[in-house]
Amino acid sequence: MKIVNKMATRLNATIALITVQIAFVIFIAGVIFSIFPLIVYAGVLASIFSVLFIIKSDKESAYKITWIIVVLAMPIIGGAIYILMGNKRPTRKIAAHMKEHALIARLLDGDGNLPFVSKIQCGRMYSLMQYIRNCSSYHAYKNTYVSYLSLWRGHV
Protein backbone atom coordinates (compact mmCIF):
# COMPACT_ATOMS: atom_id res chain seq x y z
CA MET A 1 0.00 0.00 0.00
CA LYS A 2 2.92 2.37 0.70
CA ILE A 3 4.20 1.88 -2.83
CA VAL A 4 0.81 2.87 -4.26
CA ASN A 5 0.70 5.96 -2.02
CA LYS A 6 4.19 6.99 -3.13
CA MET A 7 3.27 6.52 -6.77
CA ALA A 8 0.08 8.55 -6.34
CA THR A 9 1.77 11.74 -5.16
CA ARG A 10 1.30 14.92 -7.14
CA LEU A 11 4.96 15.08 -8.11
CA ASN A 12 4.97 11.57 -9.55
CA ALA A 13 1.69 12.18 -11.36
CA THR A 14 3.05 15.44 -12.80
CA ILE A 15 6.26 13.76 -13.94
CA ALA A 16 4.30 10.94 -15.57
CA LEU A 17 1.96 13.35 -17.38
CA ILE A 18 4.85 15.51 -18.59
CA THR A 19 6.62 12.39 -19.87
CA VAL A 20 3.49 11.36 -21.76
CA GLN A 21 3.19 14.85 -23.25
CA ILE A 22 6.84 14.88 -24.34
CA ALA A 23 6.45 11.44 -25.93
CA PHE A 24 3.31 12.63 -27.72
CA VAL A 25 5.05 15.77 -29.03
CA ILE A 26 8.03 13.72 -30.24
CA PHE A 27 5.67 11.28 -31.95
CA ILE A 28 3.69 14.08 -33.65
CA ALA A 29 6.94 15.81 -34.66
CA GLY A 30 8.17 12.57 -36.21
CA VAL A 31 4.94 12.12 -38.13
CA ILE A 32 4.99 15.72 -39.36
CA PHE A 33 8.66 15.46 -40.30
CA SER A 34 8.09 12.29 -42.30
CA ILE A 35 5.16 13.82 -44.19
CA PHE A 36 6.17 17.49 -44.49
CA PRO A 37 9.95 17.89 -44.06
CA LEU A 38 9.99 21.40 -45.57
CA ILE A 39 7.48 22.63 -43.01
CA VAL A 40 9.67 21.28 -40.21
CA TYR A 41 12.77 22.97 -41.62
CA ALA A 42 10.86 26.24 -42.02
CA GLY A 43 9.58 25.97 -38.43
CA VAL A 44 13.05 25.34 -37.05
CA LEU A 45 14.43 28.24 -39.08
CA ALA A 46 11.65 30.52 -37.79
CA SER A 47 12.46 29.41 -34.25
CA ILE A 48 16.15 30.19 -34.68
CA PHE A 49 15.39 33.66 -36.04
CA SER A 50 12.82 34.21 -33.29
CA VAL A 51 15.35 33.37 -30.57
CA LEU A 52 17.93 35.69 -32.13
CA PHE A 53 15.31 38.46 -32.34
CA ILE A 54 14.27 37.88 -28.72
CA ILE A 55 17.89 38.05 -27.54
CA LYS A 56 18.47 41.27 -29.49
CA SER A 57 15.29 42.98 -28.27
CA ASP A 58 15.39 45.46 -25.40
CA LYS A 59 12.70 43.83 -23.30
CA GLU A 60 12.95 42.64 -19.69
CA SER A 61 15.05 39.56 -18.97
CA ALA A 62 12.13 37.55 -17.58
CA TYR A 63 10.16 38.20 -20.79
CA LYS A 64 13.11 37.12 -22.94
CA ILE A 65 13.86 33.97 -20.97
CA THR A 66 10.23 32.89 -20.95
CA TRP A 67 9.90 33.23 -24.71
CA ILE A 68 13.26 31.58 -25.37
CA ILE A 69 12.16 28.58 -23.31
CA VAL A 70 8.84 28.40 -25.16
CA VAL A 71 10.48 28.65 -28.58
CA LEU A 72 13.24 26.15 -27.82
CA ALA A 73 10.87 23.71 -26.12
CA MET A 74 8.81 23.51 -29.30
CA PRO A 75 11.31 24.07 -32.10
CA ILE A 76 8.91 23.25 -34.91
CA ILE A 77 6.09 25.61 -33.93
CA GLY A 78 7.74 27.77 -31.24
CA GLY A 79 8.88 30.43 -33.71
CA ALA A 80 5.41 30.65 -35.20
CA ILE A 81 3.88 30.97 -31.73
CA TYR A 82 6.25 33.85 -30.92
CA ILE A 83 5.56 35.56 -34.24
CA LEU A 84 1.80 35.30 -33.71
CA MET A 85 1.59 36.04 -29.98
CA GLY A 86 4.88 37.22 -28.53
CA ASN A 87 5.87 40.48 -30.09
CA LYS A 88 2.62 42.36 -29.61
CA ARG A 89 2.60 46.06 -30.10
CA PRO A 90 -0.28 48.12 -28.73
CA THR A 91 -3.45 47.76 -30.70
CA ARG A 92 -4.93 50.77 -32.45
CA LYS A 93 -7.42 51.30 -29.63
CA ILE A 94 -4.69 51.33 -26.98
CA ALA A 95 -2.47 53.55 -29.14
CA ALA A 96 -5.36 56.01 -29.58
CA HIS A 97 -5.98 55.98 -25.82
CA MET A 98 -2.29 56.66 -25.15
CA LYS A 99 -2.34 59.55 -27.62
CA GLU A 100 -5.42 61.00 -25.92
CA HIS A 101 -3.80 60.56 -22.51
CA ALA A 102 -0.69 62.45 -23.68
CA LEU A 103 -2.88 65.30 -25.00
CA ILE A 104 -4.70 65.56 -21.67
CA ALA A 105 -1.37 65.63 -19.83
CA ARG A 106 -0.11 68.47 -22.05
CA LEU A 107 -3.31 70.44 -21.44
CA LEU A 108 -3.00 69.92 -17.69
CA ASP A 109 0.57 71.18 -17.77
CA GLY A 110 -0.70 74.47 -19.22
CA ASP A 111 -3.37 75.06 -16.57
CA GLY A 112 -1.06 76.99 -14.25
CA ASN A 113 -1.04 74.46 -11.41
CA LEU A 114 2.60 73.42 -11.75
CA PRO A 115 3.97 76.45 -9.81
CA PHE A 116 2.02 75.13 -6.80
CA VAL A 117 4.02 71.90 -6.86
CA SER A 118 7.35 73.72 -7.13
CA LYS A 119 6.54 75.78 -3.99
CA ILE A 120 6.18 72.71 -1.74
CA GLN A 121 8.79 72.80 1.03
CA CYS A 122 8.51 69.19 2.23
CA GLY A 123 10.93 67.07 0.20
CA ARG A 124 8.94 63.89 0.70
CA MET A 125 5.69 65.51 -0.44
CA TYR A 126 7.41 67.05 -3.44
CA SER A 127 8.98 63.73 -4.49
CA LEU A 128 5.61 61.99 -4.07
CA MET A 129 3.88 64.53 -6.30
CA GLN A 130 6.67 64.25 -8.88
CA TYR A 131 6.31 60.46 -8.79
CA ILE A 132 2.56 60.70 -9.39
CA ARG A 133 3.18 63.18 -12.20
CA ASN A 134 5.75 60.94 -13.90
CA CYS A 135 3.73 57.75 -13.59
CA SER A 136 0.29 59.02 -14.50
CA SER A 137 0.89 62.24 -16.46
CA TYR A 138 -1.38 63.99 -13.94
CA HIS A 139 -0.38 66.19 -11.05
CA ALA A 140 -1.68 67.31 -7.71
CA TYR A 141 -4.08 70.21 -7.29
CA LYS A 142 -4.39 72.63 -4.42
CA ASN A 143 -7.63 73.53 -2.63
CA THR A 144 -9.25 70.16 -3.19
CA TYR A 145 -11.24 68.06 -0.76
CA VAL A 146 -11.01 64.33 -0.14
CA SER A 147 -13.32 62.28 2.04
CA TYR A 148 -12.82 58.67 2.97
CA LEU A 149 -15.88 56.47 2.43
CA SER A 150 -15.57 53.33 4.49
CA LEU A 151 -17.01 50.03 3.35
CA TRP A 152 -17.81 49.05 6.95
CA ARG A 153 -20.82 50.53 8.68
CA GLY A 154 -20.13 52.44 11.82
CA HIS A 155 -16.54 53.25 10.95
CA VAL A 156 -15.53 56.66 9.79
C-alpha positions as a Markdown table, in Angstrom:
| # | Residue | x | y | z |
|---|---|---|---|---|
| 1 | Met | 0.0 | 0.0 | 0.0 |
| 2 | Lys | 2.9 | 2.4 | 0.7 |
| 3 | Ile | 4.2 | 1.9 | -2.8 |
| 4 | Val | 0.8 | 2.9 | -4.3 |
| 5 | Asn | 0.7 | 6.0 | -2.0 |
| 6 | Lys | 4.2 | 7.0 | -3.1 |
| 7 | Met | 3.3 | 6.5 | -6.8 |
| 8 | Ala | 0.1 | 8.6 | -6.3 |
| 9 | Thr | 1.8 | 11.7 | -5.2 |
| 10 | Arg | 1.3 | 14.9 | -7.1 |
| 11 | Leu | 5.0 | 15.1 | -8.1 |
| 12 | Asn | 5.0 | 11.6 | -9.6 |
| 13 | Ala | 1.7 | 12.2 | -11.4 |
| 14 | Thr | 3.1 | 15.4 | -12.8 |
| 15 | Ile | 6.3 | 13.8 | -13.9 |
| 16 | Ala | 4.3 | 10.9 | -15.6 |
| 17 | Leu | 2.0 | 13.4 | -17.4 |
| 18 | Ile | 4.8 | 15.5 | -18.6 |
| 19 | Thr | 6.6 | 12.4 | -19.9 |
| 20 | Val | 3.5 | 11.4 | -21.8 |
| 21 | Gln | 3.2 | 14.8 | -23.3 |
| 22 | Ile | 6.8 | 14.9 | -24.3 |
| 23 | Ala | 6.5 | 11.4 | -25.9 |
| 24 | Phe | 3.3 | 12.6 | -27.7 |
| 25 | Val | 5.0 | 15.8 | -29.0 |
| 26 | Ile | 8.0 | 13.7 | -30.2 |
| 27 | Phe | 5.7 | 11.3 | -32.0 |
| 28 | Ile | 3.7 | 14.1 | -33.6 |
| 29 | Ala | 6.9 | 15.8 | -34.7 |
| 30 | Gly | 8.2 | 12.6 | -36.2 |
| 31 | Val | 4.9 | 12.1 | -38.1 |
| 32 | Ile | 5.0 | 15.7 | -39.4 |
| 33 | Phe | 8.7 | 15.5 | -40.3 |
| 34 | Ser | 8.1 | 12.3 | -42.3 |
| 35 | Ile | 5.2 | 13.8 | -44.2 |
| 36 | Phe | 6.2 | 17.5 | -44.5 |
| 37 | Pro | 10.0 | 17.9 | -44.1 |
| 38 | Leu | 10.0 | 21.4 | -45.6 |
| 39 | Ile | 7.5 | 22.6 | -43.0 |
| 40 | Val | 9.7 | 21.3 | -40.2 |
| 41 | Tyr | 12.8 | 23.0 | -41.6 |
| 42 | Ala | 10.9 | 26.2 | -42.0 |
| 43 | Gly | 9.6 | 26.0 | -38.4 |
| 44 | Val | 13.1 | 25.3 | -37.0 |
| 45 | Leu | 14.4 | 28.2 | -39.1 |
| 46 | Ala | 11.6 | 30.5 | -37.8 |
| 47 | Ser | 12.5 | 29.4 | -34.2 |
| 48 | Ile | 16.2 | 30.2 | -34.7 |
| 49 | Phe | 15.4 | 33.7 | -36.0 |
| 50 | Ser | 12.8 | 34.2 | -33.3 |
| 51 | Val | 15.4 | 33.4 | -30.6 |
| 52 | Leu | 17.9 | 35.7 | -32.1 |
| 53 | Phe | 15.3 | 38.5 | -32.3 |
| 54 | Ile | 14.3 | 37.9 | -28.7 |
| 55 | Ile | 17.9 | 38.0 | -27.5 |
| 56 | Lys | 18.5 | 41.3 | -29.5 |
| 57 | Ser | 15.3 | 43.0 | -28.3 |
| 58 | Asp | 15.4 | 45.5 | -25.4 |
| 59 | Lys | 12.7 | 43.8 | -23.3 |
| 60 | Glu | 12.9 | 42.6 | -19.7 |
| 61 | Ser | 15.1 | 39.6 | -19.0 |
| 62 | Ala | 12.1 | 37.5 | -17.6 |
| 63 | Tyr | 10.2 | 38.2 | -20.8 |
| 64 | Lys | 13.1 | 37.1 | -22.9 |
| 65 | Ile | 13.9 | 34.0 | -21.0 |
| 66 | Thr | 10.2 | 32.9 | -20.9 |
| 67 | Trp | 9.9 | 33.2 | -24.7 |
| 68 | Ile | 13.3 | 31.6 | -25.4 |
| 69 | Ile | 12.2 | 28.6 | -23.3 |
| 70 | Val | 8.8 | 28.4 | -25.2 |
| 71 | Val | 10.5 | 28.7 | -28.6 |
| 72 | Leu | 13.2 | 26.1 | -27.8 |
| 73 | Ala | 10.9 | 23.7 | -26.1 |
| 74 | Met | 8.8 | 23.5 | -29.3 |
| 75 | Pro | 11.3 | 24.1 | -32.1 |
| 76 | Ile | 8.9 | 23.2 | -34.9 |
| 77 | Ile | 6.1 | 25.6 | -33.9 |
| 78 | Gly | 7.7 | 27.8 | -31.2 |
| 79 | Gly | 8.9 | 30.4 | -33.7 |
| 80 | Ala | 5.4 | 30.6 | -35.2 |
| 81 | Ile | 3.9 | 31.0 | -31.7 |
| 82 | Tyr | 6.2 | 33.8 | -30.9 |
| 83 | Ile | 5.6 | 35.6 | -34.2 |
| 84 | Leu | 1.8 | 35.3 | -33.7 |
| 85 | Met | 1.6 | 36.0 | -30.0 |
| 86 | Gly | 4.9 | 37.2 | -28.5 |
| 87 | Asn | 5.9 | 40.5 | -30.1 |
| 88 | Lys | 2.6 | 42.4 | -29.6 |
| 89 | Arg | 2.6 | 46.1 | -30.1 |
| 90 | Pro | -0.3 | 48.1 | -28.7 |
| 91 | Thr | -3.4 | 47.8 | -30.7 |
| 92 | Arg | -4.9 | 50.8 | -32.4 |
| 93 | Lys | -7.4 | 51.3 | -29.6 |
| 94 | Ile | -4.7 | 51.3 | -27.0 |
| 95 | Ala | -2.5 | 53.6 | -29.1 |
| 96 | Ala | -5.4 | 56.0 | -29.6 |
| 97 | His | -6.0 | 56.0 | -25.8 |
| 98 | Met | -2.3 | 56.7 | -25.1 |
| 99 | Lys | -2.3 | 59.5 | -27.6 |
| 100 | Glu | -5.4 | 61.0 | -25.9 |
| 101 | His | -3.8 | 60.6 | -22.5 |
| 102 | Ala | -0.7 | 62.4 | -23.7 |
| 103 | Leu | -2.9 | 65.3 | -25.0 |
| 104 | Ile | -4.7 | 65.6 | -21.7 |
| 105 | Ala | -1.4 | 65.6 | -19.8 |
| 106 | Arg | -0.1 | 68.5 | -22.0 |
| 107 | Leu | -3.3 | 70.4 | -21.4 |
| 108 | Leu | -3.0 | 69.9 | -17.7 |
| 109 | Asp | 0.6 | 71.2 | -17.8 |
| 110 | Gly | -0.7 | 74.5 | -19.2 |
| 111 | Asp | -3.4 | 75.1 | -16.6 |
| 112 | Gly | -1.1 | 77.0 | -14.2 |
| 113 | Asn | -1.0 | 74.5 | -11.4 |
| 114 | Leu | 2.6 | 73.4 | -11.7 |
| 115 | Pro | 4.0 | 76.4 | -9.8 |
| 116 | Phe | 2.0 | 75.1 | -6.8 |
| 117 | Val | 4.0 | 71.9 | -6.9 |
| 118 | Ser | 7.3 | 73.7 | -7.1 |
| 119 | Lys | 6.5 | 75.8 | -4.0 |
| 120 | Ile | 6.2 | 72.7 | -1.7 |
| 121 | Gln | 8.8 | 72.8 | 1.0 |
| 122 | Cys | 8.5 | 69.2 | 2.2 |
| 123 | Gly | 10.9 | 67.1 | 0.2 |
| 124 | Arg | 8.9 | 63.9 | 0.7 |
| 125 | Met | 5.7 | 65.5 | -0.4 |
| 126 | Tyr | 7.4 | 67.1 | -3.4 |
| 127 | Ser | 9.0 | 63.7 | -4.5 |
| 128 | Leu | 5.6 | 62.0 | -4.1 |
| 129 | Met | 3.9 | 64.5 | -6.3 |
| 130 | Gln | 6.7 | 64.2 | -8.9 |
| 131 | Tyr | 6.3 | 60.5 | -8.8 |
| 132 | Ile | 2.6 | 60.7 | -9.4 |
| 133 | Arg | 3.2 | 63.2 | -12.2 |
| 134 | Asn | 5.8 | 60.9 | -13.9 |
| 135 | Cys | 3.7 | 57.7 | -13.6 |
| 136 | Ser | 0.3 | 59.0 | -14.5 |
| 137 | Ser | 0.9 | 62.2 | -16.5 |
| 138 | Tyr | -1.4 | 64.0 | -13.9 |
| 139 | His | -0.4 | 66.2 | -11.0 |
| 140 | Ala | -1.7 | 67.3 | -7.7 |
| 141 | Tyr | -4.1 | 70.2 | -7.3 |
| 142 | Lys | -4.4 | 72.6 | -4.4 |
| 143 | Asn | -7.6 | 73.5 | -2.6 |
| 144 | Thr | -9.2 | 70.2 | -3.2 |
| 145 | Tyr | -11.2 | 68.1 | -0.8 |
| 146 | Val | -11.0 | 64.3 | -0.1 |
| 147 | Ser | -13.3 | 62.3 | 2.0 |
| 148 | Tyr | -12.8 | 58.7 | 3.0 |
| 149 | Leu | -15.9 | 56.5 | 2.4 |
| 150 | Ser | -15.6 | 53.3 | 4.5 |
| 151 | Leu | -17.0 | 50.0 | 3.3 |
| 152 | Trp | -17.8 | 49.0 | 6.9 |
| 153 | Arg | -20.8 | 50.5 | 8.7 |
| 154 | Gly | -20.1 | 52.4 | 11.8 |
| 155 | His | -16.5 | 53.2 | 10.9 |
| 156 | Val | -15.5 | 56.7 | 9.8 |
